[in-house]
Amino acid sequence: MFRTIRPFAAYAIQDISCLGDRLIALDNTTGYLLQINSKNDDSTILNPHQTEEFLDATGLAVWEEKLWFTKDEDVYFCSLTDFIPQLFVSLPYTANGITVWGSTIYVSCQKSGYIYIYDADKASLITRFYTPGIGREHLTIRGEEIWVADDEEQTVFCLERATGEIKFSLLTPFENPTGLVFYHDPETDKEVLYVAYAYKEAYVRDDPNSDPPQELDYRDRTFIHPLYFQYYPEGNYALSNGYLMEVSYVEELSQLEDVNLENLEWRIALPSETLRQKIREIYSIGRPFTEEIINGQRVAVFKFDKLAPQEKHIFGWKALLEVYSIKYRLTPRDVEDLPELAPEFQEKYLVDNDDLAMGTEIILNAAQEAIGTETNLLRKIYKIRNFVYDKLSYGIKPHIDPPDVALERGVGSCGEYLGILLALSRLNGIACRTVGRYKCPKNPEYQNVPLSPDFNHVWMEFYVPGFGWLPMESNPDDIAEGGPYPTRFFMGLSWYHVEIGKGISFENISSNSVLLNKESVSIGDLALNHIRFTILSELPPS
C-alpha cells in the first residue's frame, strides 16, 4: 500500500500533478509549487522567485515542458524553467480545475456548471460537458477517462473523455478533496490515484493567558492520500477505501427506579453483512448471548431469569468489521419499466408500522407536493429527499416527534428527518426501511485509539425492484441549508457508516414474552450504553 504524504511547508494544497516520477503540488496560500518526494515528504520550492504569481491559484496541470494553472477567471501556462505566466484564455466566471491531454485543455468552472474543452494551439473552445457535482472541481485524465474531484461532494467521478458521461463515482475517505492525479511509482511499477485534501481543523490550544488555559482554535490540515477503489459494473457500484475496525456496544445496568422483571430477554441487533461491510468476528462481552434471525438480520439475545432491584451487570457484543465506502450508479433511465413491487414488500415497507402519521393531512399533502407529477422512481425519491431537506432545519432534541409534528415545526434530528422521508416515500409507493445505528468518528488517522460517537444515527434504504436496496442519508446535518444538496450519500455510504439491524428495532426488552414499551419500562431508565470504535488499519477493496 502507498502512504499518506504530508509535504513540508504545505498549508493548503489546491491541486496536484505529475512530472515524470515527480509529484508536484500547488499551495495557493503561499504561491509555492512544491516538488515532493512521495517516500519521505521532502519538498522543494520550484518557483522561489515567482510565488506571487501563483497566490490564490486553484488548478494545476503539467504536460511535457509546460505547466498550466488557473487563477480567478484566467487560465495560464508557463515553462518549467522560468515559471513566468502567459495568459491562455479567460472564462466568464472563476476557473477551478485544469488538466491537459496532448493539444486539448480541460477547465472546470463551478459557477457555470461546465467543463470547458479547448484547443491548446488555437485557444478556441471545442465543446463543453456538464460538471458532475455541485462543488469546486479538480481534474485529471487517465487514457479515455476524465477524473473529477469535487470538494463538496466528497467524491471522485470517472467520466468518459469522449462524451462526459459518468461511468462511476467514488467516495473519498476524507472531506474536502482539492486535487487528484494518477501516479506511477517507478520502483514498484504500480499506479495509484493520489487525492489531495485541505481544510480547517478545530482543536483545543493551550493558552496560559486565558482562564481556563485552553481555547478552541483552528489550524490548516493538508495532505495527499491514496484513493483505493474497485468498480463492479455488474452491480452498478464501486467500493473505495475501507477500514478494519472493532465496534463494541455494551449496556451497563444502572436502574433509575427499582424494578422486578422475570424471564427478561434483552435483544440488541448485531452488525449486518453487506456488500460494503464484512464481519470477521463477533463475540459477547460480560454475559453470553444466543442469536435470533429477525427479517434476515442477526440479533443478540441476552437472557435473565430474574432482574432484581439495583442488580448490576455489563453485557453486550464486540465485532471485528471491514467497512468500505460504497457508491451506486443508477440513472432514471435504468429504472424505467420496473417490475411490480412484490406483495410481501408492500405489506412490510409501504405501511405505517412505526408511528409515521401517514394518515394525517399535513403528511398526505406533503407526499403529493414533494413529487408533483413525477412517475420515475429514482426521480421521485430524489425529489422527496430534497423536499424534506428544504422543509427542515437540523436540530437535536431529547426525543423524536412523529413526522406530522416535526414537519409542522420545521426543525428535526436525523430520526425526525427519517420519519418524514419514510412516510412520504411509502405514500408514493416506494418501499423503504430504517438503517443505523452509529457513525464512527471521522478520524481515520487515529488508529488503535478508542473513539466514541457523540450521538446515535439513522438513515434509510429504498428498494428498486430488480436492483435491490439502495442507501440514502437521512439529513444534511453537515452542509449549508437551502441547497443545492450534494448527492454523495444518495445511493452511497462512507466508511464511517456502520450498518446494524436493517428494518428492525435496534434494541428492545421483553419480560415473560411480553414486549415492554417505554411507557412501562424504558431501556434508558435501566441501563447506560457504551459505544466504542477502534480503527485498526486501512484496507483497499479487494
C-alpha positions as CSV (number, residue, x, y, z in Angstrom):
1,M,0.0,0.0,0.0
2,F,1.0,3.6,-0.6
3,R,1.4,6.1,2.2
4,T,-0.1,9.4,3.3
5,I,2.1,12.3,2.1
6,R,2.4,15.4,4.3
7,P,4.8,17.7,2.5
8,F,6.9,20.1,4.5
9,A,5.8,23.8,4.3
10,A,2.4,22.9,2.7
11,Y,-0.5,24.8,4.2
12,A,-3.4,24.3,1.7
13,I,-2.7,22.1,-1.3
14,Q,-5.2,23.1,-4.1
15,D,-4.1,20.7,-6.8
16,I,-1.5,18.1,-7.7
17,S,0.1,16.8,-10.9
18,C,3.0,14.7,-12.0
19,L,6.1,15.5,-13.9
20,G,7.5,12.1,-14.8
21,D,8.1,10.3,-11.5
22,R,7.9,13.6,-9.6
23,L,4.8,14.7,-7.7
24,I,4.0,18.5,-8.0
25,A,1.6,20.3,-5.6
26,L,0.2,23.8,-5.7
27,D,-0.2,25.6,-2.4
28,N,-2.2,28.8,-3.1
29,T,-1.8,30.3,0.3
30,T,2.0,30.8,-0.3
31,G,2.1,30.5,-4.0
32,Y,4.5,27.6,-3.7
33,L,4.9,25.0,-6.4
34,L,6.2,22.1,-4.4
35,Q,8.1,19.1,-5.8
36,I,7.5,16.3,-3.4
37,N,9.3,13.1,-2.6
38,S,6.4,10.7,-2.0
39,K,8.6,8.4,0.1
40,N,9.6,10.8,2.8
41,D,7.6,14.1,2.4
42,D,10.7,16.1,1.5
43,S,9.7,19.1,-0.7
44,T,11.4,21.7,-2.8
45,I,10.0,25.0,-4.0
46,L,10.3,25.1,-7.8
47,N,9.3,28.7,-8.2
48,P,11.2,30.6,-5.5
49,H,11.1,33.9,-7.5
50,Q,7.6,33.7,-8.8
51,T,5.4,32.7,-5.8
52,E,3.3,35.9,-6.0
53,E,2.0,34.9,-9.5
54,F,0.6,31.6,-8.0
55,L,-1.1,33.1,-4.9
56,D,-4.8,32.1,-4.9
57,A,-4.4,29.9,-7.9
58,T,-6.6,26.8,-7.9
59,G,-5.9,24.3,-10.7
60,L,-2.6,22.7,-11.8
61,A,-1.6,20.5,-14.7
62,V,1.8,19.6,-16.3
63,W,2.2,18.3,-19.8
64,E,5.6,17.8,-21.3
65,E,7.6,21.1,-20.7
66,K,4.6,23.3,-19.9
67,L,2.8,23.9,-16.6
68,W,-0.8,25.1,-16.7
69,F,-2.8,26.7,-13.9
70,T,-6.0,28.6,-13.2
71,K,-6.4,31.8,-11.2
72,D,-9.6,33.8,-10.8
73,E,-11.2,33.7,-14.3
74,D,-8.0,33.1,-16.2
75,V,-6.1,30.1,-17.5
76,Y,-2.3,30.4,-17.8
77,F,0.7,28.4,-18.9
78,C,4.4,28.8,-18.3
79,S,7.6,26.9,-19.0
80,L,9.1,24.7,-16.3
81,T,12.3,26.7,-16.3
82,D,11.2,30.3,-15.8
83,F,7.6,29.9,-14.4
84,I,6.5,33.2,-16.0
85,P,2.8,33.0,-16.6
86,Q,1.3,33.6,-20.1
87,L,-2.5,34.1,-20.5
88,F,-4.2,31.3,-22.4
89,V,-7.9,32.1,-22.1
90,S,-10.3,33.8,-19.8
91,L,-13.7,32.4,-18.6
92,P,-16.8,34.4,-17.7
93,Y,-16.6,33.1,-14.1
94,T,-13.9,31.7,-11.8
95,A,-11.9,28.8,-13.3
96,N,-11.3,26.0,-10.9
97,G,-9.6,22.8,-12.1
98,I,-7.5,22.1,-15.2
99,T,-5.9,19.1,-16.9
100,V,-4.2,18.6,-20.2
101,W,-4.1,15.8,-22.7
102,G,-2.0,16.4,-25.8
103,S,-3.3,19.5,-27.5
104,T,-6.5,19.6,-25.5
105,I,-7.1,21.6,-22.4
106,Y,-9.9,20.8,-19.9
107,V,-11.0,23.5,-17.5
108,S,-13.8,23.2,-14.8
109,C,-16.0,26.1,-13.7
110,Q,-18.2,25.6,-10.6
111,K,-20.4,28.7,-11.2
112,S,-21.3,27.8,-14.8
113,G,-21.5,24.1,-14.1
114,Y,-19.3,23.1,-17.1
115,I,-16.0,21.5,-18.0
116,Y,-14.7,23.6,-21.0
117,I,-12.6,21.9,-23.6
118,Y,-10.1,24.0,-25.6
119,D,-7.7,23.5,-28.4
120,A,-4.3,24.3,-27.0
121,D,-2.9,25.6,-30.2
122,K,-5.8,27.9,-31.2
123,A,-7.2,28.7,-27.7
124,S,-10.6,28.0,-29.2
125,L,-13.5,26.2,-27.4
126,I,-14.1,22.7,-28.8
127,T,-17.1,21.7,-26.6
128,R,-18.2,21.5,-23.0
129,F,-19.5,18.9,-20.6
130,Y,-21.7,19.3,-17.5
131,T,-19.8,19.1,-14.3
132,P,-21.0,16.0,-12.3
133,G,-21.1,17.7,-8.8
134,I,-22.1,20.9,-7.1
135,G,-18.7,22.0,-5.6
136,R,-15.3,23.2,-6.8
137,E,-13.9,20.5,-9.0
138,H,-10.4,19.5,-10.0
139,L,-9.4,17.3,-12.9
140,T,-7.0,14.8,-14.2
141,I,-7.0,12.4,-17.2
142,R,-6.2,8.7,-17.5
143,G,-6.4,7.3,-21.0
144,E,-10.0,7.7,-22.2
145,E,-11.3,8.9,-18.8
146,I,-11.6,12.3,-17.2
147,W,-11.4,12.0,-13.4
148,V,-13.1,14.8,-11.3
149,A,-12.7,15.5,-7.6
150,D,-15.5,17.6,-6.0
151,D,-14.8,19.2,-2.7
152,E,-18.4,19.5,-1.5
153,E,-19.5,16.1,-2.8
154,Q,-16.5,14.3,-1.0
155,T,-16.5,12.4,-4.3
156,V,-14.3,11.5,-7.3
157,F,-16.1,10.9,-10.5
158,C,-14.9,8.9,-13.5
159,L,-16.2,10.3,-16.8
160,E,-15.9,9.1,-20.4
161,R,-13.5,11.5,-22.0
162,A,-15.3,11.5,-25.3
163,T,-18.8,12.2,-24.0
164,G,-18.5,13.4,-20.4
165,E,-20.9,10.6,-19.3
166,I,-20.3,9.4,-15.7
167,K,-19.1,5.8,-15.6
168,F,-18.9,5.5,-11.8
169,S,-18.0,7.6,-8.7
170,L,-16.1,7.0,-5.5
171,L,-16.4,8.5,-2.0
172,T,-13.2,9.8,-0.6
173,P,-12.2,8.7,2.9
174,F,-11.6,12.4,4.0
175,E,-13.7,15.5,3.4
176,N,-12.8,18.4,1.0
177,P,-10.7,16.8,-1.8
178,T,-8.8,19.5,-3.6
179,G,-6.8,17.7,-6.3
180,L,-6.0,14.4,-7.8
181,V,-3.6,12.6,-10.1
182,F,-2.6,9.1,-11.2
183,Y,1.0,8.5,-10.1
184,H,3.2,5.7,-11.4
185,D,5.8,4.5,-8.9
186,P,8.9,3.6,-10.9
187,E,10.3,1.5,-8.0
188,T,7.2,-0.8,-7.7
189,D,5.8,-0.3,-11.2
190,K,2.4,0.2,-9.6
191,E,-0.1,3.0,-10.2
192,V,-2.1,4.8,-7.5
193,L,-4.7,7.6,-7.6
194,Y,-3.5,10.2,-5.2
195,V,-6.0,12.8,-3.8
196,A,-5.1,16.0,-2.1
197,Y,-7.1,17.4,0.8
198,A,-7.2,20.8,2.5
199,Y,-9.4,22.1,5.3
200,K,-9.5,23.8,8.7
201,E,-9.4,21.5,11.8
202,A,-10.8,22.6,15.1
203,Y,-8.5,21.8,18.1
204,V,-8.0,22.8,21.7
205,R,-5.0,25.1,22.1
206,D,-3.0,25.8,25.2
207,D,-3.2,29.5,26.2
208,P,-1.5,30.4,29.5
209,N,-3.0,33.9,29.3
210,S,-6.6,32.7,29.4
211,D,-8.8,31.2,32.1
212,P,-9.1,28.2,31.7
213,P,-5.7,28.0,29.9
214,Q,-7.2,26.3,26.9
215,E,-9.2,27.7,24.0
216,L,-10.8,26.5,20.8
217,D,-8.8,27.3,17.7
218,Y,-8.4,26.2,14.0
219,R,-5.4,25.0,12.1
220,D,-4.7,24.1,8.5
221,R,-4.7,20.4,7.6
222,T,-3.4,19.4,4.2
223,F,-2.1,16.1,2.9
224,I,-2.1,13.7,-0.1
225,H,-3.6,10.3,0.4
226,P,-4.1,7.3,-1.9
227,L,-7.7,6.6,-3.0
228,Y,-8.1,2.8,-3.5
229,F,-11.1,1.6,-5.4
230,Q,-12.8,-1.3,-7.1
231,Y,-15.6,-0.9,-9.7
232,Y,-18.2,-3.6,-10.1
233,P,-20.1,-2.7,-13.3
234,E,-22.3,-5.8,-13.0
235,G,-23.6,-4.5,-9.6
236,N,-23.7,-0.8,-10.6
237,Y,-21.5,0.2,-7.7
238,A,-17.9,1.0,-6.7
239,L,-16.1,0.5,-3.4
240,S,-13.3,2.7,-2.1
241,N,-11.0,3.0,0.9
242,G,-12.2,0.9,3.9
243,Y,-11.0,0.3,7.4
244,L,-10.7,-2.7,9.7
245,M,-12.3,-1.7,13.0
246,E,-13.5,-3.0,16.3
247,V,-17.1,-2.0,17.2
248,S,-18.4,-2.5,20.7
249,Y,-21.9,-2.0,22.1
250,V,-22.2,-2.6,25.8
251,E,-25.1,-2.0,28.3
252,E,-24.3,-1.2,31.9
253,L,-27.3,-1.9,34.2
254,S,-27.9,1.3,36.2
255,Q,-31.5,1.4,37.3
256,L,-33.1,4.8,38.0
257,E,-36.1,3.1,39.8
258,D,-36.5,-0.3,41.5
259,V,-37.9,-2.9,39.1
260,N,-38.6,-6.7,39.3
261,L,-38.6,-8.4,35.9
262,E,-38.8,-12.1,35.4
263,N,-37.7,-14.1,32.4
264,L,-36.2,-11.0,30.9
265,E,-34.9,-11.1,27.3
266,W,-32.8,-8.2,26.1
267,R,-32.3,-8.0,22.3
268,I,-29.6,-6.0,20.6
269,A,-29.2,-6.0,16.9
270,L,-25.8,-7.2,15.5
271,P,-23.9,-5.7,12.5
272,S,-25.2,-6.6,9.1
273,E,-23.3,-8.4,6.4
274,T,-23.5,-6.3,3.2
275,L,-21.5,-5.6,0.0
276,R,-19.6,-2.9,1.9
277,Q,-19.5,-4.4,5.4
278,K,-17.8,-7.7,6.2
279,I,-18.0,-9.4,9.6
280,R,-14.8,-11.1,10.6
281,E,-15.8,-11.9,14.2
282,I,-18.5,-11.3,16.8
283,Y,-18.3,-12.3,20.4
284,S,-20.1,-11.4,23.7
285,I,-19.0,-9.1,26.4
286,G,-19.9,-9.7,30.1
287,R,-22.7,-12.3,29.5
288,P,-23.2,-14.9,26.8
289,F,-26.0,-14.4,24.2
290,T,-27.9,-16.5,21.8
291,E,-28.7,-15.4,18.3
292,E,-32.0,-14.9,16.5
293,I,-32.7,-14.0,12.9
294,I,-35.4,-11.3,12.5
295,N,-36.3,-10.3,9.0
296,G,-32.9,-11.5,7.8
297,Q,-31.0,-9.6,10.5
298,R,-28.9,-11.1,13.2
299,V,-29.9,-10.2,16.8
300,A,-28.2,-11.0,20.1
301,V,-30.5,-12.2,22.9
302,F,-29.3,-11.8,26.5
303,K,-31.5,-13.7,29.0
304,F,-32.0,-13.0,32.7
305,D,-34.1,-15.4,34.8
306,K,-34.9,-12.5,37.1
307,L,-33.8,-8.9,37.3
308,A,-33.9,-7.6,40.9
309,P,-33.8,-4.0,42.1
310,Q,-30.3,-2.5,41.8
311,E,-28.8,-5.6,40.3
312,K,-25.7,-4.8,38.2
313,H,-24.5,-6.4,35.0
314,I,-22.4,-5.4,32.0
315,F,-23.3,-7.1,28.7
316,G,-23.0,-6.6,25.0
317,W,-21.0,-7.5,21.9
318,K,-17.8,-6.7,20.1
319,A,-17.4,-7.1,16.4
320,L,-14.4,-7.0,14.1
321,L,-15.6,-5.4,10.8
322,E,-14.3,-4.4,7.4
323,V,-16.2,-1.3,6.4
324,Y,-15.8,0.3,3.0
325,S,-17.2,3.3,1.2
326,I,-19.8,2.4,-1.4
327,K,-21.4,4.4,-4.2
328,Y,-24.0,3.1,-6.6
329,R,-24.5,4.5,-10.1
330,L,-28.1,4.3,-11.4
331,T,-29.9,6.7,-13.6
332,P,-33.6,7.4,-14.1
333,R,-33.3,5.6,-17.5
334,D,-32.1,2.5,-15.6
335,V,-35.3,2.3,-13.6
336,E,-37.9,2.6,-16.3
337,D,-40.3,-0.3,-16.8
338,L,-39.7,-1.8,-13.4
339,P,-41.4,-5.0,-12.3
340,E,-44.2,-4.7,-9.8
341,L,-43.2,-4.5,-6.1
342,A,-43.7,-7.9,-4.6
343,P,-46.7,-8.3,-2.2
344,E,-44.5,-9.2,0.8
345,F,-42.6,-5.9,0.3
346,Q,-45.9,-3.9,0.0
347,E,-47.0,-5.5,3.3
348,K,-43.8,-4.7,5.1
349,Y,-42.5,-1.5,3.6
350,L,-45.5,0.5,2.3
351,V,-47.4,0.6,5.6
352,D,-47.4,2.8,8.7
353,N,-45.8,0.4,11.2
354,D,-43.7,2.9,13.2
355,D,-45.8,5.9,14.2
356,L,-45.3,7.6,10.8
357,A,-48.5,9.7,10.8
358,M,-49.2,8.6,7.2
359,G,-52.9,9.3,7.6
360,T,-52.6,13.0,8.7
361,E,-53.5,15.8,6.4
362,I,-50.1,17.5,6.6
363,I,-48.2,14.3,5.6
364,L,-50.7,13.4,2.9
365,N,-50.4,16.9,1.3
366,A,-46.6,16.8,1.6
367,A,-46.4,13.4,-0.1
368,Q,-48.2,14.9,-3.1
369,E,-46.4,18.2,-3.1
370,A,-42.9,16.5,-2.9
371,I,-43.2,14.6,-6.2
372,G,-45.7,16.7,-8.2
373,T,-46.4,14.8,-11.4
374,E,-43.2,12.7,-11.4
375,T,-43.5,9.0,-12.1
376,N,-39.9,7.8,-12.3
377,L,-39.0,6.0,-9.0
378,L,-35.4,7.4,-8.9
379,R,-36.6,11.0,-9.6
380,K,-39.4,10.6,-7.1
381,I,-37.1,9.6,-4.2
382,Y,-34.6,12.3,-5.1
383,K,-37.4,14.9,-5.1
384,I,-38.7,13.6,-1.8
385,R,-35.2,13.9,-0.3
386,N,-34.7,17.5,-1.5
387,F,-38.3,18.4,-0.4
388,V,-37.6,17.2,3.2
389,Y,-34.2,18.9,3.2
390,D,-35.8,22.2,2.2
391,K,-38.6,22.0,4.8
392,L,-36.5,21.1,7.8
393,S,-33.6,22.6,9.6
394,Y,-31.3,20.3,11.6
395,G,-31.6,20.3,15.4
396,I,-31.2,17.8,18.2
397,K,-33.8,17.2,20.8
398,P,-34.1,14.7,23.7
399,H,-36.9,12.8,22.0
400,I,-38.2,12.1,18.5
401,D,-41.6,13.5,17.5
402,P,-43.8,11.9,14.8
403,P,-43.4,13.2,11.2
404,D,-46.5,15.5,11.2
405,V,-45.3,17.3,14.3
406,A,-41.7,17.6,13.1
407,L,-42.8,18.8,9.6
408,E,-45.1,21.5,11.1
409,R,-42.3,22.6,13.4
410,G,-39.7,22.8,10.7
411,V,-36.8,21.5,12.8
412,G,-35.7,17.9,13.3
413,S,-33.0,15.5,14.2
414,C,-31.8,12.6,12.0
415,G,-34.6,10.4,13.3
416,E,-37.3,13.0,12.5
417,Y,-35.9,13.6,9.0
418,L,-36.0,9.9,8.6
419,G,-39.6,9.6,9.8
420,I,-40.8,12.1,7.2
421,L,-38.7,10.5,4.5
422,L,-40.2,7.1,5.2
423,A,-43.8,8.4,5.4
424,L,-43.6,10.4,2.1
425,S,-41.7,7.6,0.3
426,R,-44.2,4.9,1.3
427,L,-47.2,7.0,0.4
428,N,-45.7,7.4,-3.0
429,G,-45.3,3.6,-3.4
430,I,-41.5,3.4,-2.7
431,A,-40.6,0.6,-0.3
432,C,-38.1,1.9,2.3
433,R,-36.7,0.9,5.7
434,T,-34.6,2.2,8.6
435,V,-30.9,1.6,8.8
436,G,-28.4,2.6,11.5
437,R,-27.2,2.8,14.2
438,Y,-23.9,4.7,14.6
439,K,-21.3,6.5,12.7
440,C,-17.6,6.0,13.6
441,P,-15.9,9.3,14.4
442,K,-14.4,10.6,11.1
443,N,-10.8,10.3,12.2
444,P,-9.2,7.5,10.1
445,E,-5.7,8.7,11.0
446,Y,-6.4,8.0,14.7
447,Q,-5.8,4.3,14.6
448,N,-5.6,1.9,17.6
449,V,-7.2,4.7,19.8
450,P,-10.7,4.1,21.3
451,L,-13.2,6.5,19.7
452,S,-16.8,7.2,20.9
453,P,-19.6,8.8,18.8
454,D,-21.4,11.8,20.3
455,F,-24.8,10.6,19.0
456,N,-26.5,7.6,17.5
457,H,-27.6,8.0,13.9
458,V,-30.2,6.5,11.5
459,W,-30.6,6.7,7.7
460,M,-32.7,4.7,5.2
461,E,-32.7,2.4,2.3
462,F,-35.1,2.5,-0.6
463,Y,-36.0,-0.5,-2.7
464,V,-35.8,-0.6,-6.5
465,P,-37.5,-3.8,-7.9
466,G,-35.0,-5.7,-10.0
467,F,-32.0,-4.0,-8.4
468,G,-32.4,-4.2,-4.6
469,W,-31.9,-1.9,-1.6
470,L,-30.0,1.4,-2.1
471,P,-28.8,3.6,0.8
472,M,-29.7,7.3,1.4
473,E,-28.6,9.6,4.2
474,S,-31.5,10.9,6.3
475,N,-30.4,14.5,6.7
476,P,-27.8,17.1,5.6
477,D,-26.6,17.9,9.1
478,D,-23.1,19.0,7.9
479,I,-23.9,21.2,5.0
480,A,-25.5,24.7,4.5
481,E,-29.3,24.8,4.3
482,G,-31.1,25.7,1.2
483,G,-29.3,23.6,-1.4
484,P,-28.1,22.6,-3.8
485,Y,-27.5,19.4,-1.8
486,P,-24.6,17.1,-2.5
487,T,-25.5,13.6,-3.8
488,R,-22.6,11.9,-2.1
489,F,-24.9,9.9,0.2
490,F,-27.7,9.5,-2.2
491,M,-27.1,5.8,-3.2
492,G,-23.9,5.9,-1.2
493,L,-22.4,5.5,2.3
494,S,-19.0,6.4,3.6
495,W,-16.7,4.1,5.5
496,Y,-17.8,5.5,8.8
497,H,-21.5,4.4,8.5
498,V,-21.8,1.2,10.4
499,E,-24.9,-0.8,9.4
500,I,-26.7,-2.5,12.3
501,G,-30.2,-4.0,12.1
502,K,-31.8,-3.1,8.8
503,G,-35.5,-2.6,9.1
504,I,-35.8,-3.9,12.6
505,S,-35.7,-2.4,16.1
506,F,-32.1,-1.9,17.2
507,E,-32.8,-2.8,20.8
508,N,-35.8,-3.9,22.9
509,I,-36.7,-5.9,26.0
510,S,-39.4,-8.4,26.9
511,S,-40.5,-10.0,30.2
512,N,-42.4,-13.3,30.2
513,S,-42.5,-12.9,26.4
514,V,-44.4,-9.6,26.6
515,L,-42.6,-6.7,24.8
516,L,-42.0,-3.8,27.1
517,N,-42.6,-0.3,25.8
518,K,-41.0,2.9,27.0
519,E,-44.2,3.8,28.9
520,S,-43.9,0.7,31.1
521,V,-40.1,0.2,31.4
522,S,-37.7,2.2,29.4
523,I,-34.3,0.9,28.4
524,G,-32.9,4.3,29.2
525,D,-34.1,4.0,32.7
526,L,-32.5,0.6,33.2
527,A,-29.0,1.0,31.6
528,L,-26.3,3.2,30.3
529,N,-24.9,2.3,26.9
530,H,-21.2,2.4,26.0
531,I,-20.3,2.6,22.2
532,R,-16.7,2.3,21.2
533,F,-14.9,2.2,17.8
534,T,-11.2,1.4,17.3
535,I,-9.8,1.8,13.8
536,L,-7.1,-0.8,13.4
537,S,-5.9,-0.3,9.8
538,E,-6.8,0.9,6.3
539,L,-8.0,-1.6,3.7
540,P,-8.1,-1.3,-0.1
541,P,-11.1,-3.0,-1.6
542,S,-10.3,-6.5,-2.9
